[in-house]
Amino acid sequence: MSNYIPGEGYDRGFKTRMNGGQMASQAVGGSSDPYWQEYATGWRDADIKIIKEARQKHECDSSGCNKNFIQD
């Protein structure tokens, strides 16, 4: 890319996944282009964030986490 700005690919990949988009085909398969490497990393980081937040919603009900702890 002639106008490549470091971090731009990451930002775009992250935003794409956070908005429900699929990973760009150029980013699949281990591209050697830094932009698409960043894009894939950003997309995957957003995917991890989405899954983590979804899991947390299922661990606690609306009134908060009611966990019993064993006291010494």
N, CA and C of each residue as an Amber inpcrd file, in Angstrom:
protein
   216
   0.8490000  -1.1740000   0.0000000   0.0000000   0.0000000   0.0000000
   0.8970000   1.2410000   0.0000000   0.6450000   2.1280000  -0.8820000
   1.4950000   3.3090000  -0.9950000   1.2370000   4.3270000   0.1150000
   0.0510000   4.3990000   0.6460000  -0.2810000   5.3690000   1.6930000
  -0.5010000   4.6810000   3.0340000   0.2380000   3.6260000   3.2760000
   0.0840000   2.8370000   4.4930000   0.4550000   3.6530000   5.7340000
  -0.4100000   3.6120000   6.7360000  -0.1720000   4.2570000   8.0220000
  -0.1920000   3.1530000   9.0790000   0.9170000   2.9430000   9.8010000
   0.9440000   1.8950000  10.8120000  -0.2320000   2.0120000  11.7850000
  -0.8820000   0.8910000  12.0240000  -2.0340000   0.8420000  12.9270000
  -3.3700000   0.9790000  12.2270000  -3.3590000   1.4660000  11.0020000
  -4.6040000   1.6800000  10.2630000  -5.3410000   0.3600000  10.0020000
  -4.5960000  -0.6710000   9.6520000  -5.2120000  -1.9700000   9.3930000
  -5.8420000  -2.5500000  10.6470000  -5.1430000  -2.4200000  11.7690000
  -5.6730000  -2.9160000  13.0380000  -6.9970000  -2.2290000  13.3560000
  -7.0050000  -0.8990000  13.2570000  -8.2150000  -0.1350000  13.5600000
  -9.3860000  -0.5760000  12.6870000  -9.1240000  -0.7410000  11.4140000
 -10.1990000  -1.1210000  10.4970000 -10.7050000  -2.5310000  10.7990000
  -9.7890000  -3.4520000  11.0670000 -10.1970000  -4.8190000  11.4010000
 -11.0000000  -4.8740000  12.6810000 -10.5530000  -4.1320000  13.6950000
 -11.2530000  -4.0980000  14.9770000 -12.6590000  -3.5420000  14.7990000
 -12.7660000  -2.4160000  14.1120000 -14.0720000  -1.7880000  13.8920000
 -14.9970000  -2.6740000  13.0730000 -14.4340000  -3.3490000  12.0810000
 -15.2520000  -4.2360000  11.2450000 -15.8880000  -5.3260000  12.0900000
 -15.0960000  -5.9770000  12.9430000 -15.6280000  -7.0590000  13.7750000
 -16.6060000  -6.5340000  14.8070000 -16.3150000  -5.3770000  15.4130000
 -17.2140000  -4.8100000  16.4130000 -18.5590000  -4.4290000  15.8000000
 -18.5730000  -4.1720000  14.4940000 -19.8220000  -3.8570000  13.7960000
 -20.4580000  -5.0850000  13.1610000 -19.9310000  -6.2700000  13.4820000
 -20.5310000  -7.5200000  13.0110000 -20.0600000  -7.9830000  11.6450000
 -19.0100000  -7.3620000  11.1210000 -18.5220000  -7.7340000   9.7990000
 -17.6290000  -8.9590000   9.8130000 -17.5140000  -9.5600000   8.6510000
 -16.6380000 -10.7150000   8.4740000 -15.2170000 -10.2580000   8.1990000
 -14.2720000 -11.1460000   8.4610000 -12.8860000 -10.8310000   8.1680000
 -12.7060000 -10.7470000   6.6590000 -11.9730000  -9.7370000   6.2180000
 -11.7140000  -9.5500000   4.7890000 -10.9250000 -10.7340000   4.2490000
 -11.2600000 -11.1560000   3.0560000 -10.5980000 -12.3140000   2.4540000
  -9.0980000 -12.0900000   2.2870000  -8.6690000 -10.8450000   2.1190000
  -7.2450000 -10.5520000   1.9710000  -6.4700000 -10.8310000   3.2580000
  -7.1630000 -10.7900000   4.3980000  -6.5130000 -10.9870000   5.6910000
  -6.4280000 -12.4620000   6.0720000  -7.1610000 -13.3040000   5.3860000
  -7.1770000 -14.7340000   5.6750000  -6.0010000 -15.3870000   4.9530000
  -5.3480000 -16.2940000   5.6150000  -4.2950000 -17.0470000   4.9510000
  -2.8940000 -16.5160000   5.1570000  -2.7170000 -15.6350000   6.1130000
  -1.3790000 -15.1790000   6.4540000  -0.7210000 -14.2980000   5.4150000
  -1.3760000 -13.2570000   5.0210000  -0.8110000 -12.3060000   4.0630000
   0.5010000 -11.7350000   4.5950000   1.4360000 -11.4380000   3.7080000
   2.6990000 -10.8300000   4.1160000   2.6020000  -9.3000000   4.1450000
   1.4980000  -8.7510000   3.6790000   1.2720000  -7.3110000   3.6780000
   0.9930000  -6.8480000   5.1080000   1.7660000  -5.9040000   5.6370000
   1.5700000  -5.4560000   7.0240000   0.1530000  -4.9550000   7.3150000
  -0.4610000  -4.2710000   6.3540000  -1.8190000  -3.7690000   6.5560000
  -2.7670000  -4.9250000   6.8590000  -2.7140000  -5.9940000   6.0680000
  -3.6430000  -7.1060000   6.2490000  -3.2930000  -7.9440000   7.4700000
  -2.0190000  -7.9720000   7.8530000  -1.6390000  -8.6310000   9.1010000
  -2.2510000  -7.8830000  10.2830000  -2.1470000  -6.5650000  10.2570000
  -2.7530000  -5.7440000  11.3090000  -4.2670000  -5.9100000  11.3280000
  -4.8770000  -5.9090000  10.1610000  -6.3250000  -6.0590000  10.0460000
  -6.7630000  -7.3530000  10.7330000  -6.0870000  -8.4570000  10.4180000
  -6.4460000  -9.7530000  10.9900000  -6.2890000  -9.7360000  12.5110000
  -5.2250000  -9.1120000  13.0080000  -5.0030000  -9.0200000  14.4530000
  -6.1020000  -8.1960000  15.1140000  -6.4440000  -7.0600000  14.5360000
  -7.5130000  -6.2240000  15.0820000  -8.8470000  -6.9510000  15.0940000
  -9.1370000  -7.6520000  14.0140000 -10.3910000  -8.3970000  13.9080000
 -10.4490000  -9.4700000  14.9880000  -9.3490000 -10.2010000  15.1610000
  -9.3160000 -11.2790000  16.1680000  -9.4110000 -10.7220000  17.5910000
  -8.7410000  -9.5920000  17.8520000  -8.8370000  -8.9760000  19.1840000
 -10.2670000  -8.5570000  19.4940000 -10.9610000  -8.0030000  18.5230000
 -12.3660000  -7.6180000  18.7130000 -13.2240000  -8.8580000  18.9410000
 -12.9140000  -9.9390000  18.2340000 -13.6560000 -11.1920000  18.4000000
 -13.5130000 -11.7070000  19.8300000 -12.2950000 -11.6540000  20.3610000
 -12.0490000 -12.0750000  21.7400000 -12.8340000 -11.1980000  22.7140000
 -12.8360000  -9.8910000  22.4740000 -13.5680000  -8.9470000  23.3340000
 -15.0650000  -9.2550000  23.3240000 -15.6240000  -9.4820000  22.1610000
 -17.0550000  -9.7860000  22.0340000 -17.4030000 -11.0560000  22.7920000
 -16.6020000 -12.0850000  22.6250000 -16.8660000 -13.3660000  23.2880000
 -16.7250000 -13.2250000  24.7980000 -15.7010000 -12.5050000  25.2570000
 -15.4980000 -12.3030000  26.6920000 -16.6980000 -11.5940000  27.3070000
 -17.1650000 -10.5310000  26.6530000 -18.3060000  -9.7850000  27.1820000
 -19.5830000 -10.6240000  27.1670000 -19.7650000 -11.4380000  26.1500000
 -20.9420000 -12.3080000  26.0900000 -20.8960000 -13.3460000  27.2060000
 -19.7270000 -13.9060000  27.4610000 -19.5930000 -14.8810000  28.5510000
 -19.9080000 -14.2390000  29.8940000 -19.4120000 -13.0210000  30.1020000
 -19.6530000 -12.3300000  31.3710000 -21.1410000 -12.0960000  31.5940000
 -21.8850000 -11.8100000  30.5360000 -23.3330000 -11.6110000  30.6770000
 -24.0130000 -12.8760000  31.1640000 -23.5110000 -14.0280000  30.7610000
 -24.1380000 -15.2870000  31.1330000 -23.6830000 -15.7990000  32.4930000
 -22.6080000 -15.2350000  33.0190000 -22.1220000 -15.6410000  34.3260000
 -22.8820000 -14.9610000  35.4500000 -23.4430000 -13.8030000  35.2170000
 -24.1230000 -13.0320000  36.2470000 -25.5230000 -12.6560000  35.7600000
 -26.4670000 -12.6660000  36.6720000 -27.8000000 -12.2050000  36.3110000
 -27.8610000 -10.6820000  36.4390000 -29.0100000 -10.1090000  36.2040000
 -29.1390000  -8.6560000  36.1950000 -28.8830000  -8.0080000  37.5630000
 -29.0220000  -8.7710000  38.6460000 -28.7890000  -8.2110000  39.9720000
 -27.3230000  -8.2980000  40.3920000 -26.4970000  -8.8110000  39.5390000
 -25.0690000  -8.9170000  39.8460000 -24.6620000 -10.3570000  40.0680000
 -23.4150000 -10.5370000  40.3380000 -22.8940000 -11.8870000  40.5770000
 -23.1570000 -12.2850000  42.0220000 -23.8430000 -13.3640000  42.1750000
 -24.1080000 -13.8950000  43.5120000 -23.3290000 -15.1930000  43.6500000
 -22.0890000 -15.0600000  44.0450000 -21.2390000 -16.2380000  44.1840000
 -20.9710000 -16.4700000  45.6570000 -20.9920000 -17.7320000  46.0200000
 -20.6720000 -18.1000000  47.3920000 -19.1900000 -18.4310000  47.4560000
 -18.5110000 -17.8650000  48.4250000 -17.0910000 -18.1210000  48.5940000
 -16.8780000 -18.9300000  49.8740000 -15.9670000 -19.8650000  49.8020000
 -15.6310000 -20.6560000  50.9670000 -14.6750000 -19.8180000  51.8210000
 -15.0770000 -19.6140000  53.0620000 -14.2720000 -18.8170000  53.9800000
 -13.3500000 -19.7420000  54.7610000 -12.1280000 -19.2780000  55.0590000
 -11.1950000 -20.0640000  55.8870000 -11.6380000 -20.0570000  57.3280000
